[in-house]
Amino acid sequence: MNPLISICVPVYNVAPNIERCVRSLMEQTYENIEYVFVNDCSTDSSVEILQHSLAQYPDRLPHARIIHNDRNHGLAYTRRVSIEAAQGDYIYCVDSDDYIEPTTIEHMVRAVRSKDHTMVIAGYMDERGTKKTMVPPPMIQPDEDLLLAVLEDSIFRLSGKLIQRSVFDLPSVHFAPEGMNYLEDRIVLLYVCGAIQSVCIVNEPLYHYVQHPQSVSNNKTYTHFACLVRYWQLTDSYLAERALTARYQDLTDRKKIEDKIHLLHACDDMTICRKYATLFADAEGRRPDIRLSRGFRITRFLTEHKLWILLRFYKIFVHFF
């Protein structure tokens, strides 16, 4: 069995990194691959570099497509376009500033062959500047609750996972709404893992997740908080429709608080902090004793007591030290 693998890549203003990404995809040891790149109206030279890079691989070029959005729609919409356009048996999402090992798809397909798995998860390398950290895959048991794993963030990020294409056609699996460009993969994974029975784990770090200081995920704005609210609205609705709210209540309360404090801790705009200080008040009321890291505890205390000046000074202190 040599299934067709669709590698789906959203592209937007990644000129410094797109060539490395493309080379890693074109140099895969596995042969039966199609490539779907979706340009979200990049304003830099990303598309030119993409086209030039693809031209260096004439054998792979006929299997690569570049789709152009009519306007800048954002990551959630662009990811959806790439998956809907894919014709493979399995989908493998890659972010355009990341890259993968040459044997990544071969290893993933080998895992699929072993037991016809619906989804395959591997380890990855977390890269922040010159610092590289190997992150092993989650140790998920065959009978483990996959929804629990997603809600706990044991399974997260859509990129780097091999998922059977037919899963995305199931009526219970939805794409993130357009504009939800933060946590968009988390909600999709919730739907996916709620629809499948098991996953296969590959212990090797096959994906390189590259984090940049100025990336979207590191600058917390109104948009991040709005997406967080939307994520939990969708999650609560999904659990309620399946009569699972009570089953996961303690966990979702904890995660809501952790998610909120994470954004408050990383947000430098006190106007935003004031606006969202009371977000998830019901969860806060049910879990006043939740255990947080020292930094998050300080942020939570200062926010709860509306000590905005002290919170601002604390953030300045954290940035410098």
N, C-alpha and C positions, 0 to 999 in steps of 0.2 A: 504494500500500500504506500503510494507516494502522493498524499493529498496536496492539492493546490493551496498554498498559503498566501493570503493577502496581507501584505505589510502596509498599514495605513498611517500616513504622516501628514498632520496639519502643518502648514508653513506660514509663518508671519514674522517678518523682520528678524531673521536669524542669520544674517549674512556671515558673521564671524564663525558660525558653528555648523552650517548646513553641509559644507563639503565633507567634513569628518563624518557626519551622520550618514550621508549618501554612500560614501566609500565603505562604511561598515555594513551597509545593507547590500550593496552590489557584490561584495566579496564573500558572501555566504557560501559555505560548502554545500548546502542543500540547493538543488537546482530548480525545483518546481515552485517558483515564486512569482507572484505579480505584485507590482508596486503602485500604490495609489497615493499621490501627493495632491493635497488641496491647498492652493494658494489663497489665503484670506486677504487679498488685495495688499500685499506687502508694498511698503513705500521705499524700501532699500533695495539692494542688489541681490536679494535672496533667490529670486526666480532665475536670474541670469547665472548665478553660481550653480544653482540646481541643474539647469539645463547643460551647462558646461561639464559638470561632474558626471551626469548621466551619459554624456557623449563619450566619456572615457571607457565605457563598458558596452561596446556595440552588441555583444551577445545578449546582454540583459535589457538593452534599450527598448526592443519591441514589446517587452513585458511591463513597461513603465508608462503610467499616465499622469499628466498634470491637469488637474481640474481647477478652474478659476472661479471663485465666488464673484457674484455681481457687485458686491460691496463688502466692506469689512463687517463680518457678522460676529466674530469672536470664536473662542475655542470650542464651546459646546456645539454650536451649529456646524463648524468646520469638521469636527470629529465625526459628527453624524453623517455629513455628506460623504466622508471617506469610507465609512463602514457600509453605508447604503449602496455605494458604487462598487464595493468589493464583490468579486465573483468566486472567491476561493471557498474551500471547505472549512478553513479556519481563518480567524482574524488575529493579527498581531499588531498592536498599536505601538508606535514609537513617537516620542516627542522630538521635534526637529533639532533641538540643541543637545540631545542625548546621542548615544551610539551603543552598538552591541558587539559582542564577540563574534568572530568569524563562524564559529560552530553553533551559534545560538539556535537557529531554526532547526538544524540537524538534531540537536539534543532534545528540543521540544517535540519534534515529530517522532523521535524514538520513544519518548514517553507516551505519546498518543497511541503509537502502534502497540505498546505493551498491554493496553486494556481498553482501548477505544474511549479515552477520557474526554469529558466535555470541556474541561479547562485545565491548563497546565501553568503552574507558578514556579518560578526559579528565584534564586537569590540575585542580589545586585550589588554594584559598587556605588557608594554614595561619594560624590566628588565635589568638594568645596575648595576651589583654588587648587593648591598643591596637596591638600589633604585628601586622602582616599581611604574610605572605610568599607570593609566588606560586610554586607548585611545578609545574613542567612535567610532563607525562606521560612515562613511560619510552619511550625510542626503541627499540621492539621491531621487528626486521625480520620480514618475512613468513615466513622459514624458521627463525626463532630458536626455540630450545628453551624452551618456556613453563615447564616444570618448573624449569629452571635459573633463569628469571626470578623465580619464586615463592620458591625456596630462597634466592636472593640478596636478596630483598625489593625487587626492582625492581617487582614487582606485589604490592601488599599492600592490606589493608582491603577488605572486601566492599562497604562503602558507597561510593556514587559510581560504580558500574559497572553497565552495562546488560548483562544476561545472559539468553540465551534460556531460557525457562521449562522446556523439555523437557530441558535439561542436568541439572536437579536430579532427574529421574526415571531417569537412567542408573544401572545397578547399581554402577558404580565410583565414583559421587559420593555422599558421605555428609555428613550434618550433624555438627557438633561434638557430643560427648556432653554431656548435661545437667550443669551445674555447671562446665563449662570456659568460664568467662566472660572469660578473658584468652587471647589468641591464637586465639579461636574462629574468627574470619574467616580467619586465616592457614591453618588446616588445611582449611577448606572450599575456599579458593582453590586449594590444592594439588590437591585432588580435581578441581575444575572444570578447571583448566589442564592436568591430565593427561588429560582426556577430550576436549578440543577441539584444533583444529589451528591456529587463528590468531585474532588480535584486531585490532580497528581502533582507531586512535589519533586522538583529537580534541585538538588543541593548546591549546584555550582552557581557562582555569580556571573550571569550571562548578560546582564543589562548594566549600562553605565548611566546612572542618574546624575546629571551635572547641574549643580545649583549655582546661580549667579547672585551676587549681592543685590542687584537691582531688578531681579526677576519679579514677576507678578506675585509669586507666592511669598515674597519677603517685604512687601510694602503694603501695610494694612490700611485700607481706606473704607469709605462708605460702601463701596461695591462689595468688599469682602464680607462686611457685616450683613448686607442685604442678601448675599448668596448663602450665608450661614443660616439666616432666617428661613430662606426658601428651602434649603436642604432639609431642615428639621420639620418644616411644614409637610414636605413630600414624604419624609420618613415616617412621621407620626400618622399621616393618612394611610400609608402603605401598611403599617402595623395594625392600625384600627380596622381596616378592611378585612384583615385576616384574623381578627380577634386575638392579636398577639401583644397588645399594648401592656396589659398587666404582667405578662411573662417577662418582658424586657424593661419594665418601668425603672427599676433601680439603675440598670446600665445606661438607659437613655438619659435619665436625670444627670448621672455623673458625666456622661459625654457632653451634654449640652453645657454644663458648667465649665468643663475643661476647654471646650471649643471657644466659649465666650472669653474666658480669662486669657487664653492663648492670643486671641486677637487684641484684647485690651492691653496686654503686656507688650505687644509688638506695634501698637499704634501710638504715634507721637502727637496726634491732633486731639487736644483736650475737648474740643467741641464734639468730636465723634465719640470719645470716651463717655462724655456726659449723656449723650443721646442713647447709648446702648448699655449704660451702667445697670439698668434694671431688667435687661433682657433675660428671659427664662426665669422670671421671679418665682414661678410655681416650683420649678426644679430646685432652685436655691432654697426655698422653704422646706422642701422634703429632704434635702441633703446638706444641712448646715455644717456637718462634720466631715465633709469630703476631704480626703488627703490630697494635697497638692505640693508641688515642689516649692522650695523656699521663695524663689522669685515670684511665682504665681500667687503664693499666699500673701506676699506683700502687696502685689497689685490688687488682689481681691479685697484686702482690708482697706486700702486707701480709696478704692472705688466705692465700696459699700458705705464708707463714712464721708464720701464726697470731699476728700482732702486733695483737691485738684492741684493745688500748688505743690504739695509734697509729692504727688504722683509725677508731676512734671520734672521736679528735681531728681526724683528716683530714676526716671528714664534717662536723664542726662548722665547721671552717675553710672548707670548700667552701660551706656554707649561708650563711655570713656574708660571704664575699668572692666 
